[in-house]
Amino acid sequence: MFVIGTAGHVDHGKSALVHALTGIDPDRLQEEKERGMTIDLGFAWLRLPGGREVSIVDVPGHERFVHNMLAGIGGVDLALLVIAADEGVMPQTREHLAIIDLFEIKHGVLVVTKKDLVDEEWLGLVDADAHEAVKETVLAGAPLVNVSSVTREGLDDLVAIIHGIVAGLPPRADLGRPRLPVDRVFTVPGFGTIVTGTLVDGVLNVGQEAEVLPQRLRTRIRGLQTHRQKLETAQPGSRVAANLAGLSTDQVSRGDVVTVPGWLSPTTALDARVRAVPDLPRPLRHNARVTFHLGSGETPARLRLLDRDQLGAGEEGLAQMRLDRPVASVRGDAFIFRTSQGTAGGGRVLDPFPRRHRRFAANVIQALEAREHGDPARALLETLAPRQPAEAQALLERTTLAPAEGRAALESLVAQAEVVPLGGLDTNPYLFTRDGWRRLALEASEALSGYHRSLPLNAGMPKEELKSRLKLPGRAFPTALERLVKEGELAEDGSLVRLPSHQPRLTASQQAEADAFLQALEREPYAPAPEKLPDPAVLAFLTRQGRIVRLGDNVCLSAPRYEEMKRKVLQQIKQRGKITVAEVRDLFQTSRKYALALMEHLAEKKLTRRVGDEHVLR
């Protein structure tokens, strides 16, 4: 299915031409009929030779209604630039032509109407004027046909030309990401809210869950029609009427986008390549206020020029559009911007989710130029680089690549080790670029190196502390740590993490302190009373080394004595069935303090349990 759009000056016979071709009056509003001019978009369809149907969007020609024209012209495959023979090329002819050129609608026909009102000599002058007007645009070389909607002269020739062009057009691509920019909203009694638009990039099905952006309203498609025929599936490139369940007409408006949930997010900023119209009266300065037109919607915006201070007539540049209201856009979308003087320029979206850039920054300019000319894989890398780690699904949404295209690009990048996933791609893993992963590994190593220097006797850093230092999302940290350990960057010890080369070692003075403490423990093996405990770091080191056992804050035993006492106590309980603290004290000729500490420790280890004043095996 393809869409034809009319364009041209007011009262040049666009609607009359559509009516003559199709038998359908595109002027649906009473005000339009009373005033004899198109105010809003009109719609019709034409059956070509062989039975193929094409949709027609009839746009208003008056300069006051260019915003309505822009709501319908963006999705057309073929433009009919209509020029009245009795007036020739007029101001709105040129503005509509500039819009066609900015949208890069490469297929078109120059239709000179009202030929019945002029003689052949005058008609020849108008034809020459039309060819001259388009020679520097995408319609250069377009066929021209003279017609009269009154006498129907030339209409068969026009239909034949349209048929020939349409026959050579490739079908609209199904990218698996359907978008229906809403250009009309109305209600039908018994059915509810109906929206219409030109469907692009995918199919819609009856019964399918849908989402209206930018409001993020969930709905369901109750019914679909094209050319008043009911459909189960609407194809990309067709004019579609969709019946939306559960929404009222005041919840949806022109400019909204109907799509499937879960892949497209609204944005208020767009990086773009922009181009000014050739007859721009005066240059646009950085931060100029404009009206931004995308799809069927419009919003006030600021034009932030990134590589220049002003944009003159016919000039191109890189810019970031800062929008007053959110829009739903994907990479490659064409847009127009206007000022109070009329259409000023247009462009194509390079990044629908950019950060705010520093102007004239070489790295920013290079990245945008690479994105403009690069392949999907490059687009993924450029999007990931400033945002890593990023979840795979969120990254694909930001690039707005078609799902299959994005998945293939991501798989290719992973296979080439350009992207490092923290888990399988089917798990929506967090992603790093190769350089980003190296930076993370270096950051982790530097954090642990500093920790080991400041606390050389500690076996390692608590994992939670490393997680905090790396500022990784909670779900990303375990898989990141697992990968770093597998790559030999880090080593795990229970709840601790360390550099593989790290081994806690005592200094000479600390070793002397430790030796003295161990000797003191052995002098009174069952009730040691050293004059003072060593430095807490040394004490912790000896405990981790298994040289001592701490029964309490100030109660320690050498490991051999602890094992001896434990063995004898458990043996006594096995023989007699029980033991008391007093009996433990007498067994080892120690103090109640040490006996009690030992029995509490054995209970903590779940070797014994207390029953009244007695202790039994657990």
C-alpha positions in Angstrom: 0.0 0.0 0.0 1.3 3.5 -0.9 0.2 7.0 -0.1 0.0 10.0 -2.5 0.0 13.5 -1.1 -1.1 16.7 -2.8 0.9 19.9 -2.3 0.5 23.4 -3.7 -0.8 27.0 -3.3 -4.3 27.7 -2.0 -7.1 27.5 -4.6 -4.9 25.8 -7.2 -7.4 22.9 -7.5 -5.9 20.2 -5.3 -9.2 19.0 -3.8 -11.0 19.3 -7.1 -8.3 17.2 -8.7 -8.6 14.5 -6.0 -12.4 14.5 -6.4 -12.1 14.2 -10.2 -9.6 11.3 -9.8 -11.4 9.3 -7.1 -15.0 10.5 -7.0 -14.5 11.2 -3.3 -14.8 14.7 -1.9 -11.8 15.2 0.5 -13.3 18.3 2.0 -15.1 16.8 4.9 -15.7 19.9 7.0 -18.7 22.1 6.5 -16.5 25.2 6.9 -14.3 23.9 4.0 -17.4 23.5 1.8 -18.7 26.9 2.7 -15.3 28.7 2.1 -14.4 26.6 -0.9 -10.9 25.8 0.5 -9.3 23.0 2.3 -8.5 23.8 6.0 -7.6 20.4 7.4 -6.4 17.2 5.9 -8.7 15.4 3.5 -8.5 11.7 2.6 -9.5 9.6 -0.4 -8.3 6.6 -2.4 -7.7 5.8 -6.0 -8.0 2.5 -7.8 -5.2 2.1 -10.4 -5.3 0.0 -13.5 -4.9 -3.6 -12.5 -6.9 -3.0 -9.3 -4.3 -1.7 -6.9 -5.5 1.0 -4.6 -3.4 3.9 -3.3 -4.4 6.4 -0.6 -4.5 10.1 -1.2 -3.9 12.8 1.5 -5.2 16.2 0.4 -3.5 19.0 2.3 -4.5 22.7 2.7 -2.7 25.2 0.6 -3.3 28.4 2.6 -0.2 29.6 4.5 -2.2 29.8 7.8 -2.8 26.0 7.6 0.7 24.8 6.7 0.8 23.1 10.2 -2.1 21.0 9.0 -0.3 20.3 5.7 2.7 19.1 7.7 0.6 16.7 9.7 -0.2 14.7 6.6 2.7 15.1 4.1 5.4 13.3 6.1 4.2 9.7 5.4 3.6 10.0 1.6 5.5 8.0 -1.0 4.6 10.2 -4.0 3.8 13.9 -4.1 1.6 15.7 -6.6 2.8 19.3 -6.8 -0.3 21.1 -8.0 0.1 24.4 -9.9 -2.8 26.3 -11.3 -2.4 27.2 -15.0 -4.0 30.6 -14.5 -1.6 31.7 -11.7 1.6 29.6 -12.0 4.1 29.1 -9.3 3.0 31.0 -6.1 4.5 31.5 -2.6 2.8 28.5 -1.1 3.9 26.4 -4.1 7.5 27.2 -3.2 7.0 26.6 0.5 5.3 23.2 -0.1 8.0 22.3 -2.5 10.7 23.2 0.1 8.9 20.9 2.5 8.8 18.0 0.0 12.5 18.6 -0.6 13.3 18.6 3.2 11.3 15.4 3.6 13.2 13.9 0.7 10.0 12.7 -1.0 11.9 11.6 -4.2 8.9 10.5 -6.3 6.5 13.1 -7.6 4.5 14.5 -10.5 4.1 18.2 -11.5 0.4 18.6 -12.1 -0.6 21.8 -13.9 -4.4 22.2 -13.3 -7.1 24.4 -14.8 -5.7 24.0 -18.3 -9.1 24.8 -19.6 -8.7 28.4 -18.4 -5.6 29.3 -20.4 -4.3 29.1 -24.0 -1.5 26.8 -25.1 1.1 29.6 -25.2 0.4 30.6 -21.6 0.3 26.9 -20.6 3.8 26.4 -22.0 5.1 29.3 -19.9 3.6 27.8 -16.7 5.1 24.4 -17.5 8.5 26.0 -18.0 8.1 27.9 -14.7 7.2 24.7 -12.9 10.3 22.9 -14.3 12.5 25.8 -13.2 11.0 25.8 -9.7 11.9 22.2 -9.0 15.3 21.9 -10.8 17.3 22.2 -7.5 15.0 19.9 -5.5 14.2 16.2 -5.2 11.5 16.7 -7.8 14.0 17.7 -10.5 13.2 15.8 -13.6 9.7 14.8 -12.3 7.1 14.2 -15.1 4.7 17.0 -15.8 1.1 16.6 -16.9 -1.5 19.3 -17.8 -5.1 18.5 -16.6 -8.5 19.9 -16.2 -10.7 18.6 -13.4 -13.7 20.2 -15.1 -13.3 18.7 -18.6 -11.2 15.7 -17.3 -8.7 16.3 -20.0 -5.3 14.8 -19.0 -6.6 12.8 -16.0 -6.1 9.4 -17.7 -2.5 10.5 -18.5 -2.0 11.4 -14.8 -3.4 8.1 -13.6 -1.1 6.3 -16.0 2.0 8.2 -14.7 1.0 7.5 -11.1 0.5 3.8 -12.0 3.9 3.6 -13.6 5.7 5.2 -10.6 3.8 3.2 -8.0 4.6 -0.1 -9.9 8.3 0.6 -9.5 8.2 1.5 -5.8 9.5 -1.1 -3.3 7.0 -2.2 -0.7 7.2 -0.4 2.7 9.5 -2.2 5.0 8.1 -4.2 8.0 10.7 -3.5 10.7 8.6 -5.0 13.5 8.1 -1.7 15.2 4.8 -0.3 13.9 4.0 3.4 14.4 0.8 5.1 13.6 1.2 8.9 13.8 -2.3 10.1 14.6 -3.6 12.8 12.2 -7.3 12.6 13.1 -9.4 11.6 16.1 -13.1 11.1 16.2 -15.8 8.8 17.7 -18.3 6.5 16.1 -21.4 5.6 18.1 -21.3 2.1 19.3 -17.5 1.8 18.6 -15.8 4.5 20.5 -12.6 6.3 19.7 -11.2 6.1 16.2 -7.8 7.4 15.1 -6.4 7.6 11.6 -2.9 7.9 10.2 -0.3 6.4 7.9 1.1 3.3 9.3 4.9 2.9 9.1 7.6 0.4 10.1 5.3 -2.6 11.0 1.9 -4.2 11.0 -1.0 -3.8 13.5 -3.4 -6.5 14.2 -7.0 -6.6 15.6 -6.9 -7.6 19.3 -3.3 -6.5 19.7 -2.2 -4.6 22.8 -1.2 -1.1 22.0 0.2 2.0 23.6 -0.4 5.7 22.8 2.6 8.0 23.2 3.8 10.3 24.6 1.1 9.8 27.3 1.9 6.0 27.7 -1.8 5.1 27.6 -2.4 1.4 27.3 -5.2 0.3 25.0 -6.3 -2.6 22.6 -7.0 -2.4 18.9 -10.7 -3.4 18.6 -10.8 -2.9 14.8 -8.9 -1.8 11.8 -10.0 -0.3 8.4 -8.3 0.8 5.2 -10.4 2.6 2.6 -13.5 1.6 4.7 -12.7 -2.1 4.4 -12.4 -4.0 7.6 -9.0 -5.7 8.1 -7.5 -8.2 10.6 -4.0 -6.9 9.8 -3.0 -3.4 8.6 0.2 -3.3 6.5 3.0 -0.6 6.7 2.5 2.2 4.2 -1.3 2.1 4.4 -3.8 4.7 5.5 -5.3 3.1 8.6 -8.3 3.8 10.9 -7.9 2.1 14.2 -10.6 1.6 16.8 -8.9 2.0 20.3 -10.6 0.3 23.3 -10.9 2.0 26.6 -9.9 5.5 25.5 -12.0 8.6 25.0 -11.4 11.2 22.3 -10.1 13.7 24.8 -7.3 11.3 25.8 -5.8 11.1 22.2 -5.0 14.0 19.9 -3.2 14.7 16.6 0.5 14.2 17.0 0.2 11.2 19.3 1.7 7.9 18.1 0.0 4.5 18.4 2.5 1.6 18.7 3.1 -1.7 20.4 4.2 -1.5 24.0 7.7 -1.8 25.3 10.1 -0.5 22.7 9.6 3.3 22.2 9.9 6.0 24.8 9.0 9.7 24.5 11.9 12.2 24.3 12.3 16.0 24.7 15.6 16.2 22.9 16.9 15.1 19.5 20.3 15.2 17.9 20.0 15.8 14.2 21.5 16.9 10.9 19.6 20.1 9.9 19.3 22.0 6.7 17.9 25.5 6.1 15.7 26.3 3.1 17.5 28.0 0.2 15.4 31.2 0.5 15.7 31.6 4.2 15.3 35.4 4.7 17.9 35.7 7.5 20.1 33.2 9.3 18.9 31.2 12.3 21.0 31.9 15.3 22.0 29.3 18.0 19.1 28.7 20.4 16.5 30.2 18.0 12.9 29.5 19.0 11.1 27.4 16.3 8.0 25.3 15.9 9.1 21.7 15.5 7.0 19.3 13.3 7.5 15.6 13.4 5.1 13.0 12.1 1.6 14.5 12.6 2.6 16.6 15.7 4.2 19.9 16.5 5.7 21.5 19.5 7.7 24.7 20.3 11.4 24.0 20.5 14.9 25.5 20.6 17.4 25.0 17.8 20.8 24.4 19.6 23.4 24.6 16.9 26.4 22.4 17.8 29.0 23.2 15.1 28.2 26.8 14.2 26.7 30.0 15.6 24.1 30.5 12.9 22.5 28.6 10.0 22.2 30.5 6.8 20.1 29.9 3.7 20.8 26.5 2.2 23.4 25.6 4.9 23.6 22.3 6.8 24.8 21.6 10.3 24.5 19.5 13.4 22.0 20.5 16.0 20.2 19.4 19.1 16.4 20.2 19.2 15.2 20.9 22.7 11.5 20.3 22.7 8.9 21.9 25.0 6.7 18.8 24.8 7.7 15.1 24.5 7.5 13.3 21.1 8.0 9.7 20.0 10.8 9.5 17.5 13.3 7.0 16.0 16.6 7.5 14.3 16.2 8.5 10.7 12.9 10.3 11.2 12.5 13.5 9.1 11.2 16.7 10.6 10.5 20.3 9.7 11.0 23.5 11.8 9.3 26.8 11.1 9.5 30.3 12.4 7.1 33.2 12.1 8.5 33.8 8.6 7.5 30.3 7.4 9.3 27.1 6.9 12.9 27.6 7.9 14.4 24.2 7.5 14.3 20.5 8.4 16.4 17.6 9.2 16.8 13.9 10.2 17.1 12.5 13.6 20.5 11.0 14.5 19.9 10.2 18.2 16.4 10.4 19.8 17.8 10.2 23.3 20.9 12.4 23.5 22.7 14.0 26.4 23.1 17.7 26.5 26.3 18.4 24.5 29.1 21.0 24.8 29.0 23.0 21.6 31.9 22.8 19.1 33.3 19.7 21.0 35.3 17.7 18.4 34.3 14.4 20.0 30.6 15.2 19.9 30.8 16.3 16.2 32.8 13.1 15.3 30.3 10.9 17.2 27.3 12.4 15.5 28.9 12.2 12.0 29.8 8.6 12.7 26.2 7.9 13.8 24.9 9.6 10.7 26.9 7.5 8.3 27.5 4.4 10.4 25.8 1.0 10.4 23.5 -0.3 13.2 26.4 -1.7 15.1 28.1 1.6 15.2 24.9 3.3 16.3 24.6 0.8 19.2 28.2 1.5 20.3 27.7 5.2 20.1 24.6 5.0 22.2 26.2 2.7 24.7 29.5 4.5 25.2 28.2 7.4 27.4 25.6 5.4 29.3 27.3 2.2 30.3 26.4 -0.1 31.9 23.1 -0.2 30.1 20.5 -2.9 30.0 20.3 -4.5 26.6 16.6 -3.8 26.1 16.9 -0.2 27.2 19.8 0.3 24.8 17.9 -1.1 21.9 15.0 1.2 22.7 17.3 4.2 22.8 18.8 3.4 19.4 15.2 2.7 18.0 16.6 0.2 15.6 14.2 -2.4 14.3 14.1 -5.3 16.8 15.7 -7.8 14.5 18.2 -5.3 13.2 19.2 -4.3 16.7 19.4 -7.8 18.0 21.6 -8.8 15.0 23.9 -5.8 15.5 24.2 -6.6 19.3 25.0 -10.2 18.7 27.7 -9.2 16.1 29.3 -6.8 18.6 29.4 -9.4 21.3 30.9 -11.9 19.0 33.6 -9.4 18.1 34.2 -8.6 21.8 33.3 -5.0 21.1 30.5 -5.3 23.7 30.8 -7.2 27.0 27.5 -8.5 28.3 27.0 -9.4 32.0 25.1 -12.6 31.3 23.4 -14.2 28.3 21.6 -11.9 25.8 18.3 -13.6 26.6 18.5 -12.4 30.2 18.5 -8.6 29.3 22.0 -8.3 30.6 23.9 -5.1 31.4 26.3 -4.1 28.7 29.7 -2.5 28.5 31.8 -1.4 25.6 35.2 -3.2 25.5 36.9 0.0 26.7 34.3 0.5 29.3 34.8 -3.0 30.7 38.5 -2.4 30.8 38.0 0.8 32.7 35.7 -1.0 35.2 38.3 -3.7 35.7 41.0 -1.1 36.3 38.8 0.8 38.7 38.1 -2.4 40.7 41.8 -3.2 40.8 42.8 0.3 41.9 40.1 0.3 44.6 41.4 -3.0 46.0 45.0 -2.0 45.7 44.3 1.1 47.8 42.4 -1.0 50.3 45.2 -3.5 50.7 47.7 -0.7 51.2 45.7 0.9 54.0 44.7 -2.4 55.6 47.4 -4.9 54.7 46.4 -7.5 57.3 42.8 -7.7 56.1 42.1 -10.7 53.8 40.1 -8.5 51.4 37.5 -5.9 51.0 33.8 -6.7 51.8 31.9 -7.2 48.5 29.3 -4.6 49.4 32.0 -2.0 49.8 33.4 -2.8 46.4 29.9 -2.7 44.9 29.4 0.8 46.4 32.7 2.0 45.1 32.1 0.8 41.5 28.6 2.3 41.6 27.1 -0.6 39.7 23.4 -1.4 39.7 22.5 -4.1 42.1 21.7 -6.7 39.5 24.9 -6.0 37.6 27.4 -6.4 40.4 27.2 -10.2 41.0 27.7 -11.0 37.3 30.4 -8.3 36.9 32.3 -9.8 39.9 31.9 -13.3 38.6 33.4 -12.2 35.2 36.3 -10.3 36.8 37.2 -13.3 38.9 37.0 -15.6 35.9 39.3 -13.2 34.0 41.8 -13.3 36.8 41.4 -9.6 37.7 40.0 -10.4 41.2 39.8 -13.2 43.7 36.9 -14.1 46.1 37.2 -15.3 49.7 33.6 -15.8 51.0 32.2 -12.4 51.5 35.5 -10.7 50.7 37.2 -9.8 47.5 40.9 -9.2 46.9 43.5 -8.9 44.3 44.9 -12.3 43.3 48.4 -11.3 44.4 47.4 -10.1 47.8 48.5 -12.1 50.9 48.2 -10.5 54.3 51.7 -10.3 56.0 52.9 -9.0 59.3 55.6 -6.4 59.5 58.6 -7.2 61.7 57.2 -5.2 64.6 53.8 -6.8 64.2 55.4 -10.3 64.0 57.2 -9.6 67.3 54.0 -8.5 68.9 52.2 -11.6 67.7 55.0 -14.0 68.9 55.0 -12.4 72.3 51.2 -12.7 72.6 51.2 -16.4 71.5 53.9 -17.2 74.1 51.9 -15.5 76.8 48.9 -17.7 75.9 50.9 -20.8 76.3 52.3 -19.9 79.7 48.8 -20.3 81.2 47.2 -22.4 78.6 43.7 -22.8 80.1 43.4 -19.4 81.7 45.9 -17.1 79.9 46.1 -13.6 81.2 48.4 -11.6 79.0 49.1 -8.1 80.2 47.4 -6.7 77.1 45.9 -7.8 73.8 47.9 -7.0 70.7 46.8 -4.4 68.1 43.3 -5.3 66.8 44.6 -5.8 63.2 47.2 -8.3 64.5 44.6 -10.0 66.6 42.2 -10.3 63.6 45.1 -11.6 61.5 46.0 -14.4 64.0 42.3 -15.3 64.2 42.0 -15.6 60.4 45.2 -17.6 60.3 43.8 -20.1 62.8 46.5 -19.4 65.4 44.1 -18.3 68.1 40.4 -18.7 69.0 38.5 -15.7 70.4 35.9 -16.8 73.0 34.9 -13.2 73.7 36.1 -9.6 73.5 39.0 -10.1 75.9 39.1 -13.9 76.1 41.5 -15.8 73.8 43.0 -19.2 73.7 45.7 -20.6 71.5 44.2 -22.8 68.8 45.8 -26.1 70.1 44.5 -25.4 73.7 41.1 -24.6 72.4 40.9 -27.8 70.5 42.1 -29.8 73.5 39.5 -28.2 75.8 36.7 -28.7 73.3 37.6 -32.4 72.9 37.7 -33.1 76.6 34.4 -31.3 77.3 32.6 -33.1 74.6 34.1 -36.4 75.7 32.9 -35.7 79.3 29.4 -35.0 78.1 29.3 -38.2 76.1 30.4 -40.2 79.1 28.1 -38.6 81.7 25.4 -37.0 79.5 26.0 -33.5 80.9 28.4 -31.0 82.4 28.3 -27.8 84.4 30.4 -24.7 84.1 31.8 -25.5 87.6 32.9 -28.9 86.4 34.6 -27.4 83.3 36.4 -24.9 85.6 37.6 -27.8 87.8 38.5 -30.0 84.9 41.0 -27.4 83.6 41.9 -25.6 86.8 40.8 -22.4 85.2 38.6 -19.5 86.2 34.8 -19.3 85.9 35.3 -16.6 83.3 37.1 -18.9 80.9 34.9 -21.9 81.6 31.7 -19.9 81.0 33.2 -18.3 77.8 34.2 -21.7 76.5 30.7 -23.2 77.0 29.0 -20.2 75.5 31.3 -20.5 72.5 30.5 -24.2 72.1 26.8 -23.4 72.2 27.2 -20.8 69.5 28.9 -23.4 67.4 25.9 -25.6 67.9 28.0 -28.4 69.6 26.2 -28.1 72.9 23.1 -26.6 74.4 22.2 -25.3 77.9 19.5 -27.0 80.0 19.2 -25.0 83.2 22.6 -25.0 84.8 23.8 -27.9 82.8 25.1 -28.3 79.2 24.3 -31.3 77.0 25.2 -32.3 73.5 23.0 -30.8 70.8 
